[in-house]
Amino acid sequence: MVGGVKHFYYDGFFYKRGPSGFIIVKAPVGAVVVGLPLGHITGVIGGVTYSCYRGIYYQKVPPGHMVVEAPSKVFVAQKAPLTIQSAKLVNSVMVTSQKLNVRSGPDMNFQVIHQINHGDALEVHGNAPGWLYVKVT
């Protein structure tokens, strides 16, 4: 709920109920989402950390990420491209280390969101240079 209006969020888009389904709306400033989609970028402007996805800026807050106004300066970050695996490529991997940290994005600066044990199999959904996007159950 933002400004008394119920919004829905999925894969970086905000929606409201319309007369015959849902309609995409502008991201409401103040809306809080639990997590950001794969592919978001994070940077620091004037000492403040922002994340950005599809032109929507977020700041980390205790329950998740809050939509904020775009900063006066915009950051440009090199983001590792996401490639979807084809049927010819590996679609699962086995963890060989004692513990594997699963991160929210393809870089050591991203938050650890899960740990996987030795011998567990993971379903691969895509990759970035040196990183795999996996499904965590």
C-alpha positions in Angstrom: 0.0 0.0 0.0 1.4 3.4 -1.0 -0.7 6.5 -0.5 -3.8 4.3 0.2 -3.4 2.5 -3.1 -2.6 -1.2 -3.3 0.3 -2.0 -5.7 1.6 -5.3 -6.9 5.3 -6.0 -7.9 6.9 -8.6 -10.1 10.2 -8.7 -11.9 10.9 -5.0 -11.6 7.4 -3.8 -12.6 4.7 -2.3 -10.5 1.0 -3.0 -11.2 -2.4 -1.9 -10.1 -5.8 -3.6 -10.7 -7.5 -2.3 -13.8 -11.0 -2.8 -15.1 -10.1 -6.1 -16.8 -6.9 -7.2 -15.1 -3.7 -5.5 -14.1 -2.0 -2.5 -15.6 1.7 -1.5 -15.3 2.1 1.8 -13.4 5.0 4.1 -12.6 7.0 2.9 -9.5 5.5 4.6 -6.5 8.1 6.4 -4.4 8.0 4.9 -0.9 7.0 1.4 -2.0 9.1 -1.3 -0.4 9.9 -4.6 -2.1 11.5 -7.6 -0.4 14.1 -8.2 -3.1 15.4 -6.8 -6.4 15.4 -8.8 -9.6 18.5 -10.3 -11.1 20.3 -7.8 -13.2 20.0 -4.8 -10.9 23.1 -2.6 -10.4 24.3 -0.9 -7.3 26.4 2.2 -6.9 27.3 5.1 -4.6 26.4 8.7 -5.3 27.4 11.4 -2.8 28.0 8.7 -0.1 24.6 7.2 -0.5 24.1 3.7 -1.9 21.5 3.2 -4.6 20.4 0.2 -6.5 18.8 0.6 -10.0 16.7 -1.6 -12.2 14.9 -0.5 -15.3 15.4 3.1 -14.4 13.8 2.7 -10.9 16.1 3.7 -8.0 16.0 1.9 -4.6 17.6 2.3 -1.2 18.1 -0.5 1.3 15.7 -0.3 4.2 15.2 -2.9 7.1 12.3 -4.7 5.4 13.8 -4.7 1.9 14.4 -2.0 -0.8 12.4 1.3 -1.0 11.6 3.1 -4.2 13.2 6.6 -4.1 13.5 9.6 -6.4 16.3 9.3 -8.9 19.4 11.0 -7.5 20.6 14.3 -9.1 23.6 12.4 -10.6 23.1 9.0 -12.2 25.7 6.3 -12.0 26.8 4.1 -14.8 28.1 0.7 -13.9 29.4 -2.1 -16.0 27.1 -5.0 -15.4 28.0 -8.6 -16.3 25.6 -9.7 -19.1 23.1 -12.5 -18.2 23.0 -15.3 -20.7 20.3 -17.9 -20.7 21.7 -21.4 -20.9 20.9 -23.4 -24.0 20.0 -27.1 -23.9 23.5 -27.9 -25.0 25.1 -26.3 -21.9 25.2 -27.5 -18.3 21.8 -27.3 -16.6 22.9 -28.4 -13.2 26.0 -28.4 -11.0 27.2 -30.2 -7.9 28.7 -28.3 -5.0 32.2 -29.5 -4.3 33.2 -27.1 -1.5 32.2 -27.7 2.1 29.9 -24.6 2.0 28.9 -22.5 -1.0 27.7 -18.9 -0.5 24.9 -18.0 -2.9 24.8 -14.3 -3.6 22.1 -11.9 -4.8 24.2 -11.0 -7.9 27.3 -11.8 -9.8 30.0 -10.1 -7.7 31.6 -10.6 -4.3 30.0 -7.3 -3.2 26.5 -8.7 -3.4 24.8 -10.0 -0.2 25.0 -13.7 0.7 21.4 -14.9 0.6 21.8 -18.6 1.1 24.5 -21.3 1.9 24.6 -24.6 0.1 26.2 -27.8 1.5 28.8 -30.1 -0.1 27.2 -32.6 -2.5 24.0 -30.6 -3.2 22.9 -30.2 -6.8 21.8 -26.8 -8.1 19.7 -26.1 -11.2 21.5 -23.5 -13.5 19.3 -20.8 -15.1 22.0 -18.6 -16.7 25.5 -17.2 -16.3 27.6 -14.1 -16.2 31.4 -14.2 -16.6 32.7 -16.4 -13.8 29.2 -16.7 -12.2 26.2 -19.0 -12.5 22.6 -18.0 -11.8 21.1 -21.0 -9.9 17.7 -21.9 -8.5 17.7 -22.2 -4.7 15.0 -24.3 -3.1 
